[in-house]
């Protein structure tokens, strides 16, 4: 299934070798896409598509290792606008582009043929679209369902595009949680998630078990675990309008001044009363492209975090210092109270 839109967050793309990448963020160089390996052809893999076996990369740390050595390392390059080295794939080289909105439309056409979890994903999408009064062009499906690698144990991965649609979908999620249609993750699911995430993210188990059940963007629907990404744009950001400069690593304590964009991917938290524990300058904003850090702290809460410090230089020379969390080993972001 080839999408026609420019790939952004939620899309996946495939190389002729069969390696499938997940697209990250909204900012991509002309003719390229910033992405990371997600599914690898593997004769011992536990997922099968059209007779070929695949395995899912186990962690962010493994994905970074794949890009440091071996055949995929050739896709890593420095970008002068993003101010750092990332994995970039040429659009001309891709064997396939997987569009979440187009894939959900395909699932709707094939509704009578679907097995779990595709059936439950479609039901959940229908519930959200109807409750929020959305267009089907606002909603998509991502993850293993997007690329035809789902199995009985797969999760539901939904994505919504556009700020207004995202806000309405989030309100609908709250209604579904209140009505009991969507439920918090249970103790067994939380323990499994904690074990998986701890491979590349430091967590306080007490804070984790206290906070994660309250997040609306993850839970269970029809007995199937789900995650929902809310992407506040429908297309890529203009390349070069904002430029970035890496300033090393910083570790901070701070108070969240504004968490109104905590539900989006990327999520943003404006900070105040920043105490610099290490690093060169105090960030004004904490940003993450990882869904695990959405809904992670509330306004007025004290937090601790470690990540990449960077300067964003916008039109007219306006500058913003950001702490980007989740892209490097050892990064963390945690409220200081459960």
C-alpha positions as CSV (number, residue, x, y, z in Angstrom):
1,X,0.0,0.0,0.0
2,X,1.7,3.2,-1.1
3,X,0.6,6.5,0.3
4,X,0.7,9.7,-1.7
5,X,1.2,12.1,1.1
6,X,4.7,13.3,2.4
7,X,5.5,10.9,5.2
8,X,5.3,12.3,8.8
9,X,4.8,11.0,12.3
10,X,2.7,7.8,12.2
11,X,3.8,6.7,8.7
12,X,6.1,3.8,8.0
13,X,8.3,3.3,5.0
14,X,10.1,0.3,3.6
15,X,13.4,-0.2,1.8
16,X,13.9,-2.7,-1.1
17,X,15.7,-4.9,1.4
18,X,12.5,-5.3,3.3
19,X,13.5,-3.3,6.4
20,X,10.6,-1.3,7.7
21,X,11.2,2.1,9.3
22,X,8.9,4.3,11.5
23,X,8.8,8.0,10.5
24,X,9.5,10.4,13.3
25,X,8.4,14.0,13.6
26,X,7.2,16.6,11.2
27,X,10.5,18.1,10.0
28,X,12.2,16.3,7.1
29,X,14.8,17.5,4.5
30,X,13.6,17.9,0.9
31,X,13.4,14.5,-0.8
32,X,14.1,12.6,2.4
33,X,12.4,11.3,5.5
34,X,13.7,11.0,9.1
35,X,13.0,7.5,10.3
36,X,14.2,4.6,12.5
37,X,14.2,0.8,11.9
38,X,11.2,-0.9,13.4
39,X,10.8,-4.3,11.7
40,X,13.6,-6.4,10.3
41,X,13.5,-9.4,8.0
42,X,14.6,-12.4,10.1
43,X,14.1,-16.1,9.3
44,X,13.6,-16.7,13.1
45,X,11.1,-13.8,13.4
46,X,7.7,-14.3,15.0
47,X,5.8,-12.2,12.5
48,X,4.9,-13.2,8.9
49,X,3.8,-11.3,5.9
50,X,3.5,-12.8,2.5
51,X,5.6,-15.8,3.5
52,X,8.5,-13.6,4.8
53,X,9.4,-13.6,8.5
54,X,10.1,-10.4,10.5
55,X,11.0,-9.4,14.0
56,X,10.3,-6.1,15.8
57,X,13.3,-4.2,17.1
58,X,13.3,-4.7,20.9
59,X,14.1,-1.1,22.0
60,X,15.3,2.3,21.1
61,X,18.8,1.3,22.2
62,X,18.7,-1.6,19.6
63,X,17.6,0.8,16.9
64,X,20.4,3.1,17.6
65,X,22.9,0.2,17.6
66,X,21.6,-0.9,14.2
67,X,22.3,2.6,12.8
68,X,25.8,2.8,14.3
69,X,27.1,-0.4,12.6
70,X,26.2,-2.6,9.7
71,X,24.4,-1.8,6.4
72,X,22.0,0.7,7.9
73,X,24.7,3.0,9.1
74,X,25.1,4.5,5.7
75,X,21.7,6.3,6.1
76,X,23.0,8.3,9.1
77,X,24.1,11.8,8.2
78,X,24.4,15.3,9.7
79,X,21.7,17.8,8.8
80,X,22.5,21.5,9.0
81,X,18.9,22.5,9.8
82,X,18.3,19.9,12.5
83,X,21.8,20.5,13.8
84,X,22.6,16.8,14.4
85,X,23.1,13.4,12.8
86,X,19.9,11.4,12.2
87,X,18.8,8.5,10.0
88,X,17.5,9.8,6.6
89,X,16.0,7.8,3.8
90,X,15.7,9.0,0.3
91,X,12.1,9.0,-0.9
92,X,13.3,7.9,-4.3
93,X,14.8,4.8,-2.8
94,X,11.8,3.6,-0.9
95,X,10.0,0.4,-2.0
96,X,6.8,1.5,-0.1
97,X,5.2,4.3,1.9
98,X,2.6,3.2,4.4
99,X,0.0,5.9,5.1
100,X,-2.1,5.5,8.3
101,X,-5.2,7.2,7.0
102,X,-5.2,5.2,3.8
103,X,-4.7,2.0,5.8
104,X,-7.6,2.7,8.1
105,X,-9.8,3.3,5.0
106,X,-8.7,-0.1,3.7
107,X,-9.6,-1.7,7.0
108,X,-13.1,-0.1,6.8
109,X,-13.5,-1.6,3.3
110,X,-12.5,-5.0,4.6
111,X,-14.4,-4.8,7.9
112,X,-16.1,-8.2,7.4
113,X,-12.7,-10.0,6.9
114,X,-10.9,-8.6,9.9
115,X,-9.5,-10.6,12.8
116,X,-8.5,-9.3,16.2
117,X,-6.8,-6.8,16.7
118,X,-7.8,-5.2,13.4
119,X,-11.4,-5.7,14.3
120,X,-11.0,-4.0,17.6
121,X,-8.9,-1.2,16.1
122,X,-11.6,-0.4,13.6
123,X,-14.3,-0.4,16.4
124,X,-12.2,2.0,18.5
125,X,-11.6,4.3,15.6
126,X,-15.3,4.3,14.7
127,X,-16.2,5.1,18.3
128,X,-13.7,8.0,18.5
129,X,-14.6,9.4,15.1
130,X,-18.3,9.3,15.9
131,X,-18.1,10.8,19.4
132,X,-15.7,13.5,18.3
133,X,-17.6,14.4,15.1
134,X,-14.4,13.9,13.0
135,X,-13.8,13.1,9.4
136,X,-12.2,9.8,8.5
137,X,-9.4,11.8,6.9
138,X,-8.4,12.8,10.5
139,X,-7.8,9.3,11.7
140,X,-5.3,6.5,10.9
141,X,-3.9,3.3,12.1
142,X,-0.2,2.8,12.8
143,X,2.1,0.1,14.2
144,X,2.0,-3.5,13.1
145,X,-1.5,-3.1,11.6
146,X,-0.2,-0.5,9.3
147,X,2.3,-2.8,7.6
148,X,0.4,-6.1,7.7
149,X,2.5,-7.6,10.5
150,X,-0.1,-7.8,13.3
151,X,-0.9,-11.0,15.2
152,X,-3.4,-12.1,17.8
153,X,-1.3,-10.5,20.5
154,X,-0.8,-7.1,18.7
155,X,-1.9,-3.8,20.2
156,X,-4.2,-1.2,18.7
157,X,-2.2,1.9,17.5
158,X,-4.3,4.8,16.3
159,X,-3.1,8.2,15.2
160,X,-5.1,11.5,14.6
161,X,-3.9,14.5,12.5
162,X,-4.6,18.2,12.9
163,X,-4.8,20.2,16.2
164,X,-8.5,20.6,16.3
165,X,-9.2,16.9,15.5
166,X,-6.6,15.9,18.1
167,X,-8.3,18.0,20.8
168,X,-11.7,16.5,19.9
169,X,-10.4,13.0,19.8
170,X,-8.8,13.5,23.3
171,X,-12.1,14.7,24.7
172,X,-13.8,11.6,23.2
173,X,-11.2,9.4,24.8
174,X,-12.0,10.9,28.2
175,X,-15.7,10.2,27.6
176,X,-14.9,6.6,26.6
177,X,-12.9,6.2,29.8
178,X,-15.7,7.7,31.9
179,X,-18.2,5.4,30.2
180,X,-16.0,2.3,30.8
181,X,-15.5,1.6,27.0
182,X,-11.8,2.4,27.4
183,X,-10.1,1.2,30.5
184,X,-6.7,1.9,32.2
185,X,-3.9,-0.6,31.7
186,X,-4.0,-3.3,34.4
187,X,-1.2,-4.3,36.7
188,X,0.1,-7.1,34.4
189,X,0.2,-4.8,31.4
190,X,1.9,-2.1,33.4
191,X,4.6,-4.4,34.6
192,X,5.3,-5.6,31.0
193,X,5.5,-2.0,29.8
194,X,7.8,-1.0,32.6
195,X,10.2,-3.9,31.8
196,X,10.2,-3.1,28.1
197,X,10.7,0.7,28.6
198,X,13.4,0.3,31.2
199,X,15.7,-1.0,28.5
200,X,16.4,2.6,27.4
201,X,14.5,4.9,29.9
202,X,15.1,5.4,33.6
203,X,11.9,5.1,35.6
204,X,11.0,5.4,39.3
205,X,8.7,2.3,39.6
206,X,6.5,4.0,42.3
207,X,5.9,7.0,40.1
208,X,5.3,4.8,37.0
209,X,2.7,2.6,38.6
210,X,0.9,5.7,40.1
211,X,0.9,7.8,36.9
212,X,0.5,5.5,33.9
213,X,-3.1,4.3,34.7
214,X,-4.3,7.9,34.5
215,X,-3.1,8.4,30.9
216,X,-5.9,8.5,28.4
217,X,-3.6,8.0,25.4
218,X,-3.0,4.4,26.5
219,X,-5.2,1.8,28.0
220,X,-7.3,-1.2,26.8
221,X,-10.3,-1.3,24.4
222,X,-12.3,-4.6,24.1
223,X,-9.6,-6.3,26.1
224,X,-6.8,-5.2,23.7
225,X,-4.1,-2.7,24.8
226,X,-4.2,0.5,22.8
227,X,-2.1,3.7,22.3
228,X,-3.2,6.9,20.5
229,X,-0.9,9.5,19.0
230,X,-2.2,13.0,18.5
231,X,-0.2,14.8,15.8
232,X,-1.1,18.5,15.7
233,X,-0.3,18.9,12.0
234,X,-1.5,17.3,8.8
235,X,1.7,17.7,6.9
236,X,5.4,18.4,7.3
237,X,6.8,21.6,8.8
238,X,8.6,24.0,6.4
239,X,12.2,22.9,6.2
240,X,14.6,25.6,7.2
241,X,12.0,27.9,8.8
242,X,13.5,27.0,12.2
243,X,17.1,25.8,12.6
244,X,18.5,23.9,15.5
245,X,21.9,23.9,17.2
246,X,23.0,21.1,19.6
247,X,24.4,22.3,22.9
248,X,25.3,19.0,24.6
249,X,23.5,17.3,27.4
250,X,21.7,18.9,30.3
251,X,20.1,17.6,33.5
252,X,17.6,19.7,35.3
253,X,15.0,20.1,38.0
254,X,12.1,22.4,37.2
255,X,8.5,23.3,37.6
256,X,6.0,22.7,34.7
257,X,4.6,26.1,33.8
258,X,2.4,25.0,31.0
259,X,1.4,21.5,30.0
260,X,-1.3,22.4,27.5
261,X,0.6,20.6,24.7
262,X,1.5,17.5,26.7
263,X,-1.0,15.4,24.8
264,X,0.6,15.9,21.4
265,X,3.4,14.2,19.5
266,X,5.8,15.9,19.9
267,X,4.8,16.9,23.4
268,X,5.9,20.2,24.9
269,X,6.2,21.4,28.5
270,X,7.0,25.0,29.2
271,X,9.3,25.3,32.3
272,X,9.9,27.7,35.2
273,X,12.2,27.8,38.2
274,X,14.8,25.7,36.3
275,X,17.7,24.4,38.4
276,X,20.6,23.3,36.2
277,X,22.2,20.2,37.6
278,X,24.5,19.8,34.7
279,X,25.0,21.4,31.3
280,X,25.6,24.9,30.0
281,X,22.3,26.7,29.9
282,X,18.8,26.5,31.4
283,X,16.1,25.3,28.9
284,X,12.8,27.0,28.6
285,X,10.9,24.1,27.2
286,X,11.0,20.3,27.5
287,X,10.2,18.4,24.2
288,X,9.8,14.7,23.4
289,X,8.9,12.7,20.4
290,X,8.2,9.6,22.5
291,X,4.6,8.8,23.3
292,X,5.7,7.6,26.7
293,X,6.3,11.2,27.8
294,X,2.9,12.5,26.7
295,X,0.5,13.3,29.6
296,X,3.6,12.8,31.9
297,X,3.4,15.8,34.2
298,X,0.9,18.5,35.1
299,X,1.1,22.2,35.4
300,X,2.7,23.2,38.7
301,X,4.4,19.9,39.3
302,X,8.1,19.6,40.0
303,X,10.0,17.4,37.5
304,X,13.5,16.1,36.9
305,X,14.8,15.4,33.4
306,X,17.9,14.7,31.4
307,X,18.2,15.1,27.6
308,X,19.8,16.9,24.7
309,X,20.0,20.6,25.1
310,X,19.5,22.5,21.8
311,X,18.8,26.0,20.6
312,X,15.9,26.6,18.2
313,X,16.4,29.7,16.0
314,X,13.2,30.8,14.3
315,X,12.1,33.6,11.9
316,X,13.6,36.9,12.9
317,X,16.3,35.3,15.0
318,X,13.9,34.4,17.8
319,X,15.6,31.8,20.0
320,X,14.3,29.1,22.3
321,X,16.3,26.7,24.5
322,X,14.9,23.2,24.5
323,X,15.6,20.0,26.4
324,X,14.8,17.1,24.0
325,X,14.2,13.9,26.0
326,X,14.1,10.4,24.7
327,X,16.6,10.3,21.9
328,X,19.7,9.2,23.8
329,X,20.6,6.5,26.3
330,X,20.3,7.8,29.8
331,X,17.6,10.3,29.0
332,X,14.8,10.5,31.6
333,X,11.8,12.7,32.5
334,X,9.9,12.1,35.8
335,X,7.6,13.9,38.1
336,X,9.2,14.1,41.6
337,X,6.0,12.9,43.3
338,X,3.8,10.0,42.4
